[in-house]
Amino acid sequence: MKQFLFILTFILFVIIKINAQTEPIRISGYAQGTTYSITYYDSLNRNFKPEIDKLLKQFDHSLSLWDSTSIICQVNRNVPNVKLDEFFITCFNKSQETSIESNGAFDATVEPLVTLWGFNLVKKGKVDQHTIDSILQFVGYKKIQIKDGKVIKKDPRIKLDFNGIAQGYSVDVVSNFLTSKGITSSLVEIGGEVYGKNRKPNGNNWSVGIEKPIDNAETNNPLKATVKLENKGLTTAGNYRKFYEENGMKYSHTIDPKTGYPCQNTLLSVTVLANDAFTADAWDTALMVMGLDNSIKYLLKHPELQAYLIYSDEKGNYKVYETSKLKELSTEIE
């Protein structure tokens, strides 16, 4: 009888625990000049918002250009003896790694050009070929390194901008924090970059959307497709959010580090699926700069990256190039 009662009690405990995980915990807030939204399942029903807000604040204090006291801003101002933290060093090393692999299509030293074109904290400056050529003299990932815990520049005018990679990194940082707390099922989204940890308790995949690249700086666009996520990061770069028009020309915030000009190619948006959001975020930027043909060639040689490329044809119609594995996980929305 006692054994029967023990088994019955154990079964009830398991049922209660499973039921406790069927309702997700959702938290949201602001960080990095944008919003975040996090969903996770926890049988203990814990709310991690205070810890996550603190973590993201520490992250911003390392890598945000919007915080004048941040480590990256101090490095850009050449403040002596800046103490680098793990966030900065990890992001710097990943940026350099991506720059080498992409042959400079991704380059964190692009900040002076981003500022010149009016996509940072100051208004657009005077842009002409002479100004661009003068700035290009001190743009280039080979001109900066970390040695003995210090940033070494070949030219003091070199400045860093991690906006093309840091948001994906922050997604992984938050996801890893949740894992450290015993959370095994979660979806972390910051500024549109996402990571899905495992599946939901009911066995379903996490599902996220890819927007249509309609010029729109304020609100969400209709979805072009949805993608199933399981232990993968998904990020998107595009020219439909941050841009401006001048004299009939559209200028996007994605700058080609080699030419000094905003990218002008047929790609409208690049969505990358990778093992982590950090990698995906770096490569959505790199592929956006590389253009359609070079991106396809690269992706065919690197199956560890899956991508959904939206581009325009000669008549201005939307076209999609989709790698094979991502195609298996995606559903088109008409």
C-alpha positions as CSV (number, residue, x, y, z in Angstrom):
1,M,0.0,0.0,0.0
2,K,2.8,2.4,0.9
3,Q,4.5,1.6,-2.4
4,F,1.3,2.3,-4.3
5,L,0.8,5.6,-2.5
6,F,4.5,6.6,-3.2
7,I,4.0,5.8,-6.9
8,L,0.7,7.7,-7.0
9,T,2.3,10.7,-5.3
10,F,5.2,10.6,-7.7
11,I,2.9,10.5,-10.8
12,L,0.9,13.5,-9.4
13,F,4.2,15.4,-8.8
14,V,5.2,14.8,-12.4
15,I,1.8,15.9,-13.8
16,I,1.8,19.1,-11.7
17,K,5.3,19.9,-12.8
18,I,4.5,19.4,-16.5
19,N,1.3,21.5,-16.1
20,A,3.3,24.3,-14.4
21,Q,5.5,24.5,-17.5
22,T,2.6,24.8,-20.0
23,E,2.1,28.5,-19.4
24,P,5.1,30.6,-20.6
25,I,6.6,33.5,-18.8
26,R,6.8,36.6,-20.9
27,I,8.9,39.7,-20.2
28,S,9.8,42.7,-22.3
29,G,11.6,46.0,-22.0
30,Y,14.1,48.4,-23.6
31,A,17.8,48.1,-24.3
32,Q,20.3,49.2,-26.9
33,G,17.9,51.9,-28.1
34,T,15.3,49.2,-29.0
35,T,12.9,46.7,-27.4
36,Y,13.3,43.2,-26.3
37,S,10.8,40.4,-25.8
38,I,11.6,37.1,-24.0
39,T,9.5,34.0,-23.5
40,Y,10.5,31.0,-21.4
41,Y,9.1,28.1,-19.4
42,D,10.0,27.7,-15.8
43,S,8.3,25.3,-13.3
44,L,9.4,27.6,-10.5
45,N,7.6,30.6,-12.2
46,R,10.6,32.9,-11.7
47,N,10.7,36.4,-13.2
48,F,14.2,37.2,-14.4
49,K,13.4,40.7,-15.7
50,P,15.5,42.6,-13.0
51,E,18.5,40.4,-13.6
52,I,18.2,40.6,-17.4
53,D,17.8,44.4,-17.3
54,K,20.9,44.6,-15.2
55,L,22.8,42.3,-17.6
56,L,21.8,44.3,-20.6
57,K,22.8,47.6,-18.9
58,Q,26.3,46.1,-18.3
59,F,26.4,45.0,-21.9
60,D,25.5,48.5,-23.1
61,H,28.1,50.0,-20.8
62,S,30.7,47.9,-22.7
63,L,29.6,48.1,-26.4
64,S,27.0,50.9,-26.9
65,L,27.9,54.0,-28.9
66,W,24.9,55.7,-27.2
67,D,26.6,55.6,-23.8
68,S,29.4,58.1,-23.8
69,T,31.0,56.4,-20.8
70,S,31.0,53.0,-22.4
71,I,34.2,51.1,-23.1
72,I,33.8,51.4,-26.8
73,C,33.3,55.2,-26.6
74,Q,36.4,55.5,-24.4
75,V,38.4,53.4,-26.9
76,N,37.2,55.6,-29.7
77,R,38.2,58.7,-27.8
78,N,41.6,57.2,-27.1
79,V,41.2,57.5,-23.4
80,P,44.4,56.1,-21.8
81,N,44.5,52.8,-20.0
82,V,40.9,51.8,-20.8
83,K,40.1,48.5,-19.0
84,L,38.5,46.1,-21.5
85,D,35.9,43.7,-20.3
86,E,34.9,40.2,-21.5
87,F,32.0,41.7,-23.6
88,F,34.3,44.0,-25.5
89,I,37.1,41.5,-26.1
90,T,34.7,38.8,-27.2
91,C,32.9,41.1,-29.6
92,F,36.2,42.5,-31.0
93,N,37.6,39.1,-31.6
94,K,34.5,37.9,-33.4
95,S,34.4,41.0,-35.5
96,Q,38.0,40.5,-36.6
97,E,37.4,36.8,-37.3
98,T,34.4,37.8,-39.5
99,S,36.3,40.5,-41.2
100,I,39.1,38.0,-42.2
101,E,36.6,35.4,-43.4
102,S,34.5,37.9,-45.4
103,N,37.6,39.6,-46.9
104,G,36.6,42.9,-45.3
105,A,32.9,42.9,-46.2
106,F,32.3,43.1,-42.4
107,D,34.5,45.7,-40.7
108,A,34.0,47.2,-37.3
109,T,36.3,50.2,-38.0
110,V,33.6,51.5,-40.4
111,E,32.3,54.0,-37.7
112,P,33.8,57.2,-39.2
113,L,32.0,56.4,-42.5
114,V,28.7,55.6,-40.7
115,T,29.0,58.9,-38.9
116,L,29.8,60.8,-42.1
117,W,26.7,59.5,-43.8
118,G,24.5,60.5,-40.8
119,F,23.7,57.1,-39.3
120,N,25.2,57.7,-35.8
121,L,24.9,60.4,-33.2
122,V,25.6,63.4,-35.5
123,K,23.9,64.8,-38.5
124,K,25.1,63.9,-42.0
125,G,28.4,65.7,-42.9
126,K,29.6,66.9,-46.2
127,V,30.0,63.9,-48.4
128,D,32.3,64.0,-51.4
129,Q,34.9,61.7,-52.9
130,H,37.7,63.6,-51.3
131,T,36.2,63.3,-47.8
132,I,35.5,59.6,-48.3
133,D,39.1,59.0,-49.5
134,S,40.5,60.8,-46.6
135,I,38.5,58.7,-44.1
136,L,39.3,55.4,-45.9
137,Q,42.9,56.0,-45.0
138,F,42.1,55.0,-41.4
139,V,39.3,52.4,-42.0
140,G,40.4,48.8,-42.0
141,Y,40.3,45.9,-39.6
142,K,44.0,45.2,-40.2
143,K,44.8,48.6,-38.6
144,I,43.7,47.7,-35.1
145,Q,44.3,44.9,-32.6
146,I,44.2,43.9,-28.9
147,K,47.6,43.2,-27.4
148,D,48.3,42.6,-23.7
149,G,44.7,43.7,-22.8
150,K,44.9,47.0,-24.7
151,V,43.6,48.3,-28.0
152,I,46.4,49.2,-30.3
153,K,45.6,51.4,-33.3
154,K,47.8,52.3,-36.3
155,D,46.0,55.6,-36.5
156,P,44.4,57.4,-33.5
157,R,41.5,58.4,-35.7
158,I,40.3,54.8,-36.0
159,K,36.9,54.2,-34.3
160,L,34.9,51.1,-33.8
161,D,31.2,50.4,-34.3
162,F,29.8,47.0,-33.2
163,N,26.2,47.8,-34.2
164,G,26.4,45.2,-37.0
165,I,27.1,42.4,-34.5
166,A,26.5,43.4,-30.9
167,Q,22.7,42.9,-30.9
168,G,23.0,39.2,-31.9
169,Y,25.7,38.8,-29.2
170,S,23.4,40.3,-26.6
171,V,20.7,37.8,-27.6
172,D,23.1,34.9,-26.9
173,V,24.2,36.5,-23.6
174,V,20.6,36.6,-22.3
175,S,19.9,33.1,-23.6
176,N,23.0,31.8,-21.8
177,F,21.9,33.6,-18.6
178,L,18.6,31.8,-18.7
179,T,20.3,28.5,-19.3
180,S,22.5,29.1,-16.3
181,K,19.3,29.4,-14.3
182,G,18.1,26.0,-15.4
183,I,15.8,27.2,-18.1
184,T,15.7,24.7,-21.0
185,S,13.1,26.2,-23.2
186,S,13.2,29.9,-24.2
187,L,13.0,32.4,-27.1
188,V,15.0,35.6,-26.7
189,E,14.4,38.5,-29.1
190,I,16.2,41.8,-29.0
191,G,15.7,44.4,-31.8
192,G,14.4,41.6,-34.1
193,E,17.4,39.3,-33.6
194,V,16.4,36.0,-32.0
195,Y,17.6,32.7,-30.5
196,G,15.4,29.7,-29.8
197,K,16.5,27.3,-27.1
198,N,15.3,23.8,-27.6
199,R,11.5,23.3,-28.2
200,K,8.4,24.3,-26.2
201,P,7.4,21.8,-23.5
202,N,4.6,20.6,-25.8
203,G,7.2,19.6,-28.4
204,N,6.5,22.4,-30.9
205,N,9.3,24.4,-32.4
206,W,9.6,28.1,-31.8
207,S,8.4,30.0,-34.8
208,V,9.6,33.5,-35.9
209,G,8.8,35.6,-38.9
210,I,10.8,37.2,-41.7
211,E,9.4,40.6,-42.8
212,K,8.7,41.8,-46.3
213,P,11.4,44.5,-47.0
214,I,9.0,47.4,-47.3
215,D,10.5,50.8,-46.5
216,N,9.3,51.4,-43.0
217,A,11.2,53.0,-40.1
218,E,8.4,52.9,-37.5
219,T,6.3,49.8,-37.4
220,N,6.4,46.1,-38.2
221,N,6.0,44.9,-41.8
222,P,3.8,42.1,-43.1
223,L,5.6,38.7,-42.9
224,K,7.2,37.1,-46.0
225,A,7.8,33.8,-44.3
226,T,8.1,32.0,-40.9
227,V,11.0,29.9,-39.7
228,K,11.1,27.1,-37.2
229,L,13.8,27.5,-34.6
230,E,15.5,24.9,-32.4
231,N,18.9,25.8,-30.8
232,K,19.5,28.3,-33.6
233,G,19.9,32.0,-33.9
234,L,18.1,34.0,-36.6
235,T,19.0,37.6,-37.5
236,T,18.1,40.0,-40.4
237,A,19.9,42.9,-42.0
238,G,18.1,45.1,-44.5
239,N,18.0,48.5,-46.2
240,Y,14.3,49.1,-45.3
241,R,14.6,50.3,-41.7
242,K,17.5,52.7,-41.4
243,F,17.8,54.9,-44.5
244,Y,17.1,58.3,-45.9
245,E,16.4,59.8,-49.3
246,E,18.2,62.7,-50.7
247,N,18.0,64.2,-54.2
248,G,16.0,61.2,-55.3
249,M,18.6,58.7,-54.0
250,K,18.1,56.2,-51.2
251,Y,20.9,55.8,-48.8
252,S,20.9,52.7,-46.5
253,H,22.8,52.5,-43.2
254,T,24.9,49.5,-44.4
255,I,28.2,50.9,-45.5
256,D,30.6,49.1,-47.8
257,P,34.0,49.5,-45.9
258,K,35.9,49.3,-49.1
259,T,34.2,52.0,-51.1
260,G,33.0,54.2,-48.2
261,Y,29.5,54.4,-49.7
262,P,26.2,52.9,-48.6
263,C,25.6,49.5,-50.3
264,Q,23.9,49.7,-53.7
265,N,23.0,46.3,-54.8
266,T,19.9,44.2,-55.5
267,L,19.7,42.7,-52.0
268,L,16.8,44.1,-49.9
269,S,17.3,42.0,-46.8
270,V,19.4,39.1,-45.6
271,T,18.3,36.7,-42.9
272,V,20.8,34.3,-41.6
273,L,20.3,31.1,-39.5
274,A,23.3,29.9,-37.5
275,N,24.2,28.0,-34.4
276,D,24.2,31.3,-32.4
277,A,22.7,34.8,-33.0
278,F,26.2,36.3,-32.6
279,T,27.4,34.5,-35.8
280,A,24.2,35.1,-37.6
281,D,24.3,38.8,-36.9
282,A,27.8,39.2,-38.1
283,W,27.1,37.4,-41.4
284,D,23.8,39.1,-42.2
285,T,25.8,42.3,-42.4
286,A,28.7,40.8,-44.3
287,L,26.4,39.2,-46.9
288,M,24.4,42.4,-47.3
289,V,27.7,44.1,-48.3
290,M,28.8,41.2,-50.5
291,G,25.7,41.4,-52.7
292,L,23.6,38.6,-54.1
293,D,26.0,36.7,-56.4
294,N,28.9,36.7,-54.0
295,S,26.6,35.8,-51.1
296,I,25.3,32.8,-52.9
297,K,28.8,31.6,-53.8
298,Y,29.9,31.9,-50.2
299,L,26.8,30.2,-48.8
300,L,27.2,27.2,-51.2
301,K,30.7,26.6,-49.6
302,H,29.5,27.2,-46.0
303,P,26.6,25.0,-45.1
304,E,27.0,26.0,-41.4
305,L,25.3,29.2,-42.5
306,Q,21.7,29.1,-43.8
307,A,20.1,32.1,-45.4
308,Y,17.0,33.7,-46.8
309,L,17.9,36.4,-49.3
310,I,15.2,38.8,-50.6
311,Y,16.3,40.8,-53.6
312,S,14.7,42.8,-56.5
313,D,14.8,41.7,-60.1
314,E,15.2,44.1,-63.1
315,K,11.5,44.9,-63.0
316,G,11.6,45.6,-59.2
317,N,9.8,42.5,-58.2
318,Y,10.6,40.6,-55.0
319,K,12.7,37.5,-55.5
320,V,14.0,35.0,-52.9
321,Y,17.1,32.8,-52.8
322,E,16.9,30.3,-50.0
323,T,19.5,27.7,-48.9
324,S,18.3,24.1,-48.8
325,K,18.3,23.5,-45.0
326,L,16.5,26.8,-44.2
327,K,14.0,26.0,-46.9
328,E,13.1,22.9,-44.9
329,L,12.4,25.0,-41.8
330,S,10.5,27.9,-43.5
331,T,6.9,28.5,-44.6
332,E,6.1,31.1,-47.2
333,I,3.3,33.5,-46.5
334,E,1.4,34.8,-49.5
